[in-house]
Amino acid sequence: MGMSYPRALARSLLLLALVPVVLVQLVATVVPAVVVLVHPGIAVRRLTGRWRAMFGRWLGREIPVPYAPEPGPPQPDEEGLYRHDSQLYRSPRVPAYLAKVDWFAKDPALARDVQWMALFPFVVLLIVPLGLPVAPWAVRAVAAWSACLLKPGPARKAGGRRTDRVLLAWARLGFLVVCAAVQLVLFGITLVLFTFGFGLGLIFLIPLGLTHMRWLLNLRRSYASWGGVTIERPYAPPREPELRPDGLFRVNNTLYKTENMAKFNAHWQWVWHDPASWRDLSFLVVDASVTGVIAGLPVVAGIYGAWGLALPWVWTQAFGAEWSRWYGAFFGDRTLGLLVGVGLVAAALAAAQPALRMVSSWTQGLLKPTAKEELRRRVERLTQTRADAVDAQAAEVRRIERDLHDGAQARLISVGLTLGAIERLMDTDPAKARQLVAQARETSQTALTELRDLVRGIHPPVLSERGLPDAVRALALDTAADVTVTGRLEGRLAAPVESAAYFAVSELLANAVRHGRAAAVTVDIRHVGGVLRIRVTDDGGGGADPSRGTGLRGIERRLGTFDGTLAMDSPAGGPTVASLELPCALFSPKTSTS
């Protein structure tokens, strides 16, 4: 769909007018979130929806709405109480609000909206003025970029070509500079809370002073993925008071008569003694200067090169504007100013991706879990997975017993009874005996089929004979979707690992067809660096969440037995990408692992 130059010029002016509006949206979303107020952010979504629809009209296509469905009202349990996480409430008002907070904060679309609002001014102020001679192209470029961030799916998919990736990296640096500035504000809030807490005795403000900024620091941890770094949240699990037989509540070596006071002190000690709290606080102080230098230099160079040097030359040459004495020239030379401006923009874009990786590495160094915390989590995970393995094994034994009892065993008993009847009828009614012989043969064949199916459910023969890739290919033939299996293994895996991976892929394929209604699925199997990596991608409707499905939790438990992991990337609208990792050795095909 074409766009005339006058219309494109009008839309360029509209984009410039939207810059302060979008900045107000950003403030209205982020600032209330500091005190856990989500209603302003939800209201801002409606305005963002208007811009989404506008960009869709400019591009001639509809941009899907990416938000997860709003949670329904909480339901009471058998005792009439309402639950949110591990806390029970008498009224549905608080859990309903907390559920809305979780829905708003954990929706991946929120991060993309905030990212778009923070980057929009930089992108518009960089592209629109420079693109005035080719306004239709500039308007469509801004609209296409906005559509990539405002549609369902990870924001990292916004750019596929190198130019898109470089521009996105530079814009992300601008967003990180904004985050660093907000962190200084949060540090000031911490100082105020500490002043009132220690100075006026309002001790309930002290734990808040160490936790109110975690939402932003958790965002910084997630944004480290822009530089190829993964940072887990380092916080220790909350402490709960212990109820003694005498009715008192114990927190460490202190006893309390009331549960509320015990919970407050448990929360206090949990926050105060968690090393991550103090590392967060130090990050608030130091990061403003570090990120300000690493990310700020390319951002300032790009803005000054474009607005301070290159654009004045364009304005004067294209529109006859007057020169200003304080910008637009380099050492008094306007042409040299144009060259230096273009060079600064090029240098800023060239440094964007390395600077983004440096910021991510710096963030990882200060915000990642400590070695002690990682060891504690690993021990906790292994303890849980071993318990899950025992429970799963017991459940599997019960299932086999039930299937044998209700299936093959019953049919074999029927065959035995039929043979007894045949023995009695051989002399008196041979014709009836022959009918019973045929019936016994049919029953025995059915029992044999059920036994084969049972064995296949325990450990498929093709898995033992051909290995994991061929077993998955055989599984793909029985799947309703079009399944493509890629990759190969240079050897064999241990039988338990092969079995766990096979049934995990089987469950993911079943979920893709049954819940995601996928038409095409790709399974990639590789063994790299001592880790089996399986990636299952489908074109279904998305929305898969391990916390809401027993099937995915079962896969996590199955893989957890071998210290494996399942990572889901399933935005609303799809696609869904499931990544399985299992640490394991690869054996020669001729080597037995039994």
C-alpha positions as CSV (number, residue, x, y, z in Angstrom):
1,M,0.0,0.0,0.0
2,G,1.6,3.3,-1.2
3,M,1.9,6.4,0.9
4,S,1.9,9.9,-0.6
5,Y,4.6,12.4,0.5
6,P,2.1,14.9,2.0
7,R,0.4,12.2,4.1
8,A,3.8,10.8,5.1
9,L,4.9,14.3,6.2
10,A,1.8,14.7,8.3
11,R,2.4,11.3,9.9
12,S,6.0,12.3,10.6
13,L,4.8,15.4,12.5
14,L,2.3,13.1,14.4
15,L,5.2,10.8,15.4
16,L,7.2,13.7,16.7
17,A,4.1,14.9,18.7
18,L,3.8,11.4,20.1
19,V,7.2,11.5,21.7
20,P,6.2,13.4,24.9
21,V,3.0,11.4,25.1
22,V,4.8,8.1,25.0
23,L,7.3,9.4,27.7
24,V,4.3,10.2,29.9
25,Q,3.0,6.7,29.3
26,L,6.4,5.3,30.4
27,V,6.4,7.3,33.6
28,A,2.7,6.4,34.3
29,T,3.6,2.7,33.9
30,V,6.9,2.5,35.7
31,V,6.6,5.0,38.6
32,P,3.4,3.5,40.1
33,A,4.9,0.0,39.8
34,V,7.4,1.1,42.5
35,V,4.6,1.0,45.0
36,V,2.9,-2.0,43.4
37,L,0.1,0.0,41.7
38,V,-0.8,-1.6,38.4
39,H,-4.0,0.2,37.5
40,P,-2.2,3.1,35.8
41,G,-0.2,0.7,33.8
42,I,-3.3,-1.2,32.8
43,A,-4.9,2.1,31.7
44,V,-1.8,2.9,29.7
45,R,-2.3,-0.4,27.8
46,R,-5.4,1.0,26.2
47,L,-3.5,4.0,24.8
48,T,-0.7,1.7,23.6
49,G,-3.5,-0.3,21.9
50,R,-4.5,2.8,20.0
51,W,-0.9,3.3,18.7
52,R,-0.8,-0.4,17.9
53,A,-3.9,-0.1,15.8
54,M,-2.6,3.1,14.1
55,F,0.7,1.4,13.1
56,G,-1.3,-1.5,11.8
57,R,-3.4,0.8,9.6
58,W,-0.2,2.5,8.3
59,L,1.3,-0.9,7.4
60,G,-2.0,-2.2,5.9
61,R,-2.1,-5.2,8.3
62,E,-3.5,-6.0,11.7
63,I,-1.1,-6.2,14.6
64,P,-2.3,-8.9,17.1
65,V,-2.8,-7.9,20.7
66,P,-0.1,-9.7,22.8
67,Y,-1.5,-9.6,26.3
68,A,-2.3,-12.7,28.3
69,P,-6.0,-13.0,29.4
70,E,-6.9,-11.3,32.7
71,P,-7.3,-13.7,35.6
72,G,-10.7,-14.5,36.9
73,P,-12.0,-13.9,40.4
74,P,-10.4,-16.0,43.1
75,Q,-12.4,-19.0,44.3
76,P,-12.7,-20.1,48.0
77,D,-11.4,-23.4,49.2
78,E,-13.3,-25.9,51.4
79,E,-12.8,-23.6,54.4
80,G,-14.0,-20.5,52.6
81,L,-10.5,-19.0,52.5
82,Y,-8.9,-17.5,49.4
83,R,-5.4,-18.4,48.5
84,H,-2.6,-16.5,46.8
85,D,0.7,-18.4,46.5
86,S,1.3,-19.7,50.1
87,Q,-0.9,-17.1,51.9
88,L,-4.6,-17.5,52.8
89,Y,-7.0,-14.6,53.0
90,R,-10.6,-14.3,54.4
91,S,-11.6,-11.8,51.8
92,P,-11.2,-12.2,48.0
93,R,-10.2,-8.5,47.6
94,V,-6.5,-8.8,48.4
95,P,-5.8,-12.1,46.5
96,A,-7.7,-10.7,43.5
97,Y,-5.5,-7.7,43.5
98,L,-2.3,-9.7,44.0
99,A,-3.4,-12.0,41.1
100,K,-3.8,-8.9,38.9
101,V,-0.4,-7.7,40.0
102,D,1.1,-11.1,39.0
103,W,-0.8,-11.1,35.7
104,F,0.4,-7.6,34.9
105,A,4.0,-8.0,36.0
106,K,4.7,-11.4,34.7
107,D,3.1,-10.9,31.2
108,P,6.0,-10.8,28.7
109,A,4.1,-8.2,26.8
110,L,4.7,-5.7,29.7
111,A,8.5,-5.8,29.1
112,R,8.0,-5.3,25.4
113,D,5.6,-2.4,26.0
114,V,8.0,-0.7,28.4
115,Q,10.8,-1.3,26.0
116,W,8.9,0.2,23.1
117,M,7.9,3.3,25.2
118,A,11.5,3.8,26.3
119,L,13.0,3.4,22.8
120,F,10.3,5.2,20.8
121,P,11.6,8.7,21.5
122,F,15.2,7.7,20.4
123,V,14.0,5.9,17.3
124,V,11.6,8.7,16.2
125,L,14.1,11.5,16.9
126,L,16.8,9.6,15.0
127,I,14.8,8.3,12.0
128,V,12.1,10.9,11.3
129,P,14.2,14.1,10.9
130,L,16.9,12.4,8.9
131,G,14.2,10.7,6.8
132,L,12.2,13.8,5.9
133,P,13.4,13.8,2.3
134,V,12.1,10.2,2.1
135,A,9.3,10.6,4.6
136,P,7.2,7.6,3.4
137,W,10.1,5.3,4.0
138,A,10.9,6.8,7.4
139,V,7.2,6.5,8.6
140,R,7.0,2.9,7.5
141,A,10.3,2.1,9.1
142,V,9.1,3.5,12.5
143,A,5.7,1.7,12.1
144,A,7.4,-1.6,11.2
145,W,9.8,-1.3,14.1
146,S,6.9,-0.5,16.5
147,A,4.9,-3.4,15.1
148,C,7.8,-5.8,15.8
149,L,7.9,-4.8,19.5
150,L,4.1,-4.5,20.1
151,K,3.1,-7.8,18.6
152,P,3.1,-11.1,20.4
153,G,6.5,-12.8,20.6
154,P,9.9,-12.0,22.1
155,A,11.2,-8.6,21.4
156,R,14.5,-10.0,20.3
157,K,12.7,-11.2,17.1
158,A,12.2,-7.6,16.1
159,G,15.1,-7.5,13.8
160,G,16.4,-10.2,11.5
161,R,18.9,-8.3,9.4
162,R,22.2,-6.9,10.7
163,T,21.0,-3.3,10.3
164,D,17.9,-4.0,12.4
165,R,20.0,-5.7,15.1
166,V,22.4,-2.8,15.2
167,L,19.6,-0.2,15.5
168,L,17.9,-2.3,18.1
169,A,21.1,-2.7,20.1
170,W,21.6,1.1,20.1
171,A,18.1,1.8,21.1
172,R,18.4,-0.8,23.9
173,L,21.5,1.1,25.2
174,G,19.3,4.2,25.4
175,F,16.7,2.2,27.4
176,L,19.5,1.0,29.8
177,V,20.6,4.6,30.4
178,V,17.0,5.4,31.3
179,C,17.0,2.4,33.7
180,A,20.3,3.7,35.3
181,A,18.6,7.0,35.9
182,V,15.6,5.4,37.5
183,Q,17.9,3.4,39.7
184,L,19.3,6.6,41.2
185,V,15.7,7.6,42.0
186,L,15.1,4.3,43.7
187,F,18.3,4.6,45.7
188,G,17.1,8.0,46.9
189,I,13.8,6.3,47.9
190,T,15.9,3.7,49.9
191,L,17.8,6.5,51.7
192,V,14.4,8.1,52.7
193,L,13.0,4.8,53.9
194,F,16.2,4.1,55.9
195,T,16.1,7.7,57.4
196,F,12.5,7.3,58.6
197,G,13.1,3.7,59.6
198,F,16.2,4.2,61.7
199,G,15.7,7.8,62.6
200,L,12.0,7.8,63.6
201,G,11.7,4.2,64.6
202,L,9.4,3.2,61.8
203,I,11.2,-0.2,61.5
204,F,8.6,-1.6,59.1
205,L,10.1,0.7,56.4
206,I,13.6,-0.8,56.6
207,P,12.8,-4.2,54.9
208,L,10.9,-2.2,52.2
209,G,14.0,-0.1,51.7
210,L,15.9,-3.2,50.6
211,T,13.1,-4.8,48.5
212,H,11.2,-2.0,46.7
213,M,13.7,-1.9,43.9
214,R,13.8,-5.6,43.1
215,W,11.3,-5.3,40.2
216,L,13.7,-3.1,38.3
217,L,16.7,-5.1,39.1
218,N,14.9,-8.3,38.0
219,L,14.2,-6.5,34.7
220,R,17.9,-5.7,34.4
221,R,18.7,-9.4,35.0
222,S,16.3,-10.3,32.2
223,Y,17.7,-7.6,29.9
224,A,21.1,-9.1,30.3
225,S,19.9,-11.6,27.7
226,W,20.3,-8.8,25.1
227,G,24.1,-9.4,25.5
228,G,23.8,-13.2,25.5
229,V,24.0,-13.5,29.3
230,T,21.5,-15.4,31.5
231,I,21.1,-14.3,35.1
232,E,18.9,-16.1,37.6
233,R,17.3,-14.3,40.5
234,P,19.7,-14.7,43.5
235,Y,17.3,-14.2,46.4
236,A,17.2,-16.8,49.2
237,P,13.8,-18.4,49.9
238,P,11.6,-16.5,52.4
239,R,11.7,-17.6,56.0
240,E,8.6,-18.8,57.9
241,P,8.2,-18.8,61.7
242,E,8.1,-22.3,63.3
243,L,5.1,-23.0,65.5
244,R,6.1,-24.8,68.7
245,P,4.0,-27.2,70.7
246,D,3.6,-24.6,73.4
247,G,1.9,-22.2,71.0
248,L,4.8,-19.8,70.6
249,F,6.4,-19.0,67.3
250,R,10.1,-19.4,66.9
251,V,12.3,-17.4,64.5
252,N,15.9,-18.5,64.9
253,N,16.5,-18.3,68.7
254,T,13.7,-15.8,69.5
255,L,10.2,-16.7,70.6
256,Y,7.1,-14.7,69.8
257,K,3.6,-14.8,71.2
258,T,1.8,-13.5,68.0
259,E,2.1,-14.9,64.5
260,N,2.1,-11.4,62.9
261,M,5.2,-10.3,64.9
262,A,6.9,-13.5,64.2
263,K,6.3,-13.2,60.5
264,F,7.5,-9.6,60.5
265,N,10.8,-10.5,62.1
266,A,11.2,-13.6,59.9
267,H,10.7,-11.3,56.9
268,W,13.1,-8.7,58.4
269,Q,15.9,-11.3,58.9
270,W,15.3,-12.9,55.5
271,V,15.8,-9.5,53.8
272,W,18.5,-8.2,56.1
273,H,20.7,-11.3,56.0
274,D,20.3,-12.0,52.3
275,P,23.6,-11.0,50.6
276,A,21.6,-10.4,47.4
277,S,19.8,-7.4,49.1
278,W,23.1,-5.6,49.7
279,R,24.4,-6.4,46.3
280,D,21.2,-4.9,44.9
281,L,21.8,-1.8,46.9
282,S,25.4,-1.5,45.8
283,F,24.4,-2.0,42.2
284,L,21.9,0.9,42.4
285,V,24.8,3.2,43.4
286,V,27.6,2.0,41.2
287,D,25.7,1.0,38.1
288,A,24.5,4.6,37.3
289,S,28.1,5.5,36.5
290,V,29.2,2.3,34.9
291,T,26.2,1.8,32.6
292,G,26.1,5.6,32.2
293,V,29.6,5.5,30.6
294,I,29.4,2.2,28.7
295,A,25.9,2.7,27.3
296,G,25.7,6.5,27.5
297,L,28.7,7.2,25.3
298,P,27.2,5.4,22.1
299,V,23.8,7.0,22.9
300,V,25.1,10.5,23.3
301,A,27.4,10.1,20.3
302,G,24.6,8.9,18.1
303,I,22.2,11.7,19.2
304,Y,24.8,14.5,19.0
305,G,26.2,13.2,15.7
306,A,22.7,13.1,14.2
307,W,21.1,16.2,15.8
308,G,24.0,18.4,16.6
309,L,26.1,18.0,13.4
310,A,24.4,16.1,10.6
311,L,20.8,17.2,10.8
312,P,21.6,21.0,10.8
313,W,23.3,20.5,7.5
314,V,20.3,18.6,6.1
315,W,17.9,21.3,7.4
316,T,19.8,24.2,5.9
317,Q,20.4,22.5,2.5
318,A,16.9,21.0,2.2
319,F,14.7,23.6,3.9
320,G,16.9,26.8,3.9
321,A,17.0,27.1,7.7
322,E,19.5,29.4,9.2
323,W,22.7,28.2,10.8
324,S,23.1,28.4,14.6
325,R,26.5,29.4,16.1
326,W,26.6,26.7,18.7
327,Y,25.9,23.6,16.7
328,G,26.1,22.2,13.2
329,A,29.8,22.9,12.6
330,F,33.1,21.3,13.7
331,F,35.8,23.9,14.5
332,G,33.7,26.3,12.4
333,D,33.6,24.1,9.3
334,R,30.0,23.0,8.4
335,T,31.0,20.4,5.9
336,L,33.5,18.9,8.4
337,G,30.6,18.9,10.9
338,L,28.5,16.8,8.5
339,L,31.3,14.3,8.1
340,V,32.1,14.2,11.8
341,G,28.3,13.8,12.6
342,V,28.0,10.9,10.2
343,G,31.1,9.4,11.6
344,L,29.8,9.7,15.2
345,V,26.5,8.0,14.2
346,A,28.4,5.2,12.5
347,A,30.8,4.8,15.4
348,A,27.8,4.8,17.9
349,L,26.0,2.0,15.9
350,A,29.2,0.0,15.5
351,A,29.8,0.2,19.3
352,A,26.2,-0.6,20.2
353,Q,26.4,-4.4,20.3
354,P,29.9,-4.6,22.0
355,A,28.7,-2.1,24.6
356,L,25.5,-4.1,25.1
357,R,27.6,-7.2,25.8
358,M,29.8,-5.3,28.2
359,V,26.8,-4.0,30.2
360,S,25.4,-7.5,30.3
361,S,28.7,-8.9,31.6
362,W,28.9,-6.1,34.2
363,T,25.3,-6.8,35.3
364,Q,26.0,-10.5,35.6
365,G,29.1,-9.9,37.8
366,L,27.1,-8.0,40.4
367,L,23.5,-9.4,40.2
368,K,24.1,-13.1,39.7
369,P,23.6,-15.6,42.5
370,T,26.7,-16.2,44.7
371,A,28.5,-19.5,44.6
372,K,27.0,-20.4,48.0
373,E,23.5,-19.6,46.8
374,E,24.0,-21.6,43.6
375,L,25.2,-24.6,45.6
376,R,22.2,-24.3,48.0
377,R,19.8,-24.2,45.0
378,R,21.5,-27.1,43.3
379,V,21.3,-29.2,46.5
380,E,17.6,-28.2,46.9
381,R,16.9,-29.0,43.3
382,L,18.6,-32.4,43.5
383,T,16.8,-33.2,46.7
384,Q,13.5,-32.4,45.1
385,T,14.2,-34.2,41.9
386,R,15.2,-37.3,43.7
387,A,12.0,-37.2,45.7
388,D,10.1,-36.7,42.5
389,A,11.9,-39.6,40.9
390,V,10.9,-41.9,43.7
391,D,7.2,-40.8,43.5
392,A,7.3,-41.1,39.7
393,Q,8.7,-44.6,39.9
394,A,6.1,-45.7,42.4
395,A,3.3,-44.2,40.2
396,E,4.8,-46.0,37.2
397,V,4.8,-49.3,39.0
398,R,1.2,-48.8,40.1
399,R,0.2,-48.0,36.5
400,I,1.9,-51.1,35.2
401,E,0.2,-53.2,37.9
402,R,-3.2,-51.6,37.0
403,D,-2.7,-52.1,33.3
404,L,-1.7,-55.8,33.8
405,H,-4.5,-56.4,36.2
406,D,-7.2,-54.8,34.0
407,G,-5.9,-55.9,30.7
408,A,-3.6,-58.8,29.9
409,Q,-4.1,-60.6,33.2
410,A,-7.9,-60.6,32.8
411,R,-7.6,-61.8,29.3
412,L,-5.2,-64.6,30.2
413,I,-7.6,-65.7,33.0
414,S,-10.3,-65.7,30.4
415,V,-8.2,-67.9,28.1
416,G,-7.6,-70.3,31.0
417,L,-11.3,-70.6,31.7
418,T,-12.0,-71.1,28.0
419,L,-9.5,-73.9,27.8
420,G,-11.2,-75.6,30.7
421,A,-14.5,-75.4,28.9
422,I,-12.9,-76.7,25.8
423,E,-11.5,-79.7,27.7
424,R,-15.0,-80.5,29.0
425,L,-16.7,-80.1,25.5
426,M,-14.1,-82.0,23.4
427,D,-16.0,-85.3,23.7
428,T,-19.6,-84.1,24.0
429,D,-19.7,-81.0,21.6
430,P,-16.7,-80.8,19.3
431,A,-18.3,-78.0,17.2
432,K,-18.7,-75.8,20.3
433,A,-15.2,-76.6,21.4
434,R,-13.8,-75.5,18.1
435,Q,-15.6,-72.1,18.5
436,L,-14.1,-71.7,21.9
437,V,-10.7,-72.5,20.5
438,A,-11.0,-69.7,18.0
439,Q,-12.3,-67.4,20.8
440,A,-9.3,-68.3,23.0
441,R,-6.9,-67.7,20.1
442,E,-8.4,-64.2,19.6
443,T,-8.3,-63.4,23.3
444,S,-4.7,-64.5,23.5
445,Q,-3.7,-62.3,20.5
446,T,-5.5,-59.3,22.1
447,A,-3.6,-60.0,25.4
448,L,-0.3,-60.2,23.4
449,T,-1.1,-56.9,21.7
450,E,-1.8,-55.3,25.1
451,L,1.5,-56.6,26.5
452,R,3.4,-55.2,23.5
453,D,1.7,-51.8,24.0
454,L,2.6,-52.0,27.7
455,V,6.2,-52.8,27.0
456,R,6.3,-50.0,24.4
457,G,5.0,-47.6,27.0
458,I,7.7,-48.6,29.4
459,H,10.6,-48.6,26.9
460,P,9.9,-48.7,23.2
461,P,11.8,-51.4,21.3
462,V,12.8,-49.0,18.6
463,L,14.5,-46.9,21.2
464,S,16.6,-49.8,22.4
465,E,17.4,-50.9,18.8
466,R,17.9,-47.7,16.9
467,G,18.6,-44.9,19.5
468,L,16.9,-41.6,20.3
469,P,16.8,-39.8,16.9
470,D,15.3,-42.8,15.0
471,A,12.8,-43.4,17.9
472,V,11.7,-39.8,17.7
473,R,11.3,-40.1,13.9
474,A,9.1,-43.2,14.5
475,L,7.1,-41.2,17.0
476,A,6.7,-38.4,14.5
477,L,5.0,-40.8,12.0
478,D,2.2,-41.4,14.6
479,T,1.7,-37.7,15.2
480,A,-1.2,-35.8,13.6
481,A,1.0,-32.8,12.8
482,D,3.7,-32.5,10.2
483,V,6.9,-33.3,12.3
484,T,10.4,-32.7,11.0
485,V,13.3,-34.3,13.0
486,T,16.8,-32.8,12.5
487,G,20.2,-33.5,14.0
488,R,22.0,-36.7,14.8
489,L,24.0,-38.3,17.6
490,E,27.5,-39.8,17.1
491,G,26.8,-42.5,19.7
492,R,24.3,-43.8,22.2
493,L,23.1,-42.4,25.4
494,A,22.6,-44.2,28.7
495,A,19.2,-46.1,28.5
496,P,17.6,-44.1,31.3
497,V,18.5,-40.8,29.7
498,E,17.3,-41.9,26.3
499,S,14.0,-43.0,27.9
500,A,13.5,-39.7,29.7
501,A,14.3,-37.6,26.6
502,Y,12.0,-39.8,24.4
503,F,9.0,-39.5,26.7
504,A,9.6,-35.8,27.2
505,V,9.5,-35.3,23.4
506,S,6.5,-37.5,23.2
507,E,4.6,-35.3,25.7
508,L,5.7,-32.1,23.9
509,L,4.4,-33.4,20.6
510,A,1.1,-34.4,22.1
511,N,0.8,-31.0,23.8
512,A,1.6,-29.2,20.5
513,V,-1.2,-31.1,18.7
514,R,-3.8,-31.4,21.5
515,H,-3.5,-27.9,23.1
516,G,-1.6,-25.8,20.6
517,R,-3.4,-27.1,17.5
518,A,0.0,-27.0,15.7
519,A,0.2,-28.0,12.0
520,A,4.0,-28.2,11.8
521,V,6.6,-29.2,14.4
522,T,10.4,-29.3,14.3
523,V,12.5,-31.4,16.6
524,D,16.2,-30.8,16.7
525,I,18.4,-33.2,18.6
526,R,22.1,-32.5,19.3
527,H,24.8,-33.4,21.8
528,V,27.2,-30.5,22.5
529,G,29.7,-30.1,25.3
530,G,28.5,-33.1,27.3
531,V,24.8,-31.9,27.2
532,L,22.0,-33.4,25.2
533,R,20.0,-30.4,23.7
534,I,16.6,-31.0,22.2
535,R,14.6,-28.1,20.7
536,V,10.9,-28.6,19.9
537,T,9.3,-25.8,17.9
538,D,5.7,-25.7,16.8
539,D,3.5,-23.1,15.0
540,G,0.6,-23.5,17.4
541,G,-1.3,-21.0,19.4
542,G,1.3,-20.7,22.2
543,G,0.4,-19.8,25.8
544,A,2.1,-22.9,27.3
545,D,3.0,-22.5,30.9
546,P,4.6,-25.2,33.1
547,S,3.0,-23.7,36.2
548,R,-0.5,-24.3,34.8
549,G,-0.1,-27.8,33.2
550,T,0.6,-31.2,34.8
551,G,2.1,-32.5,31.6
552,L,4.9,-29.9,31.5
553,R,5.5,-30.2,35.2
554,G,5.8,-34.0,34.6
555,I,8.4,-33.3,32.0
556,E,10.3,-31.1,34.4
557,R,10.2,-33.8,37.1
558,R,11.3,-36.5,34.6
559,L,14.3,-34.4,33.4
560,G,15.1,-33.2,36.9
561,T,15.9,-36.7,37.9
562,F,19.0,-36.4,35.7
563,D,19.7,-32.7,36.6
564,G,18.0,-31.7,33.3
565,T,16.0,-28.6,32.6
566,L,13.0,-27.6,30.5
567,A,12.8,-24.0,29.2
568,M,9.5,-22.8,27.5
569,D,9.2,-19.7,25.3
570,S,5.5,-19.7,24.4
571,P,4.0,-16.2,23.9
572,A,0.3,-15.8,23.2
573,G,-0.3,-16.5,19.6
574,G,2.8,-18.6,19.2
575,P,5.2,-20.0,18.2
576,T,6.2,-22.2,21.0
577,V,9.8,-23.2,21.6
578,A,10.6,-25.9,24.2
579,S,14.3,-26.4,25.0
580,L,15.4,-29.5,26.8
581,E,18.9,-29.9,28.3
582,L,20.2,-33.1,29.9
583,P,23.8,-33.4,31.1
584,C,25.0,-36.8,29.9
585,A,27.8,-38.7,28.3
586,L,27.8,-40.1,24.7
587,F,28.8,-43.7,24.3
588,S,30.1,-45.5,21.3
589,P,27.4,-47.4,19.4
590,K,29.3,-50.6,20.2
591,T,29.6,-49.8,23.9
592,S,27.0,-51.3,26.2
593,T,25.6,-48.9,28.8
594,S,23.7,-51.5,30.8
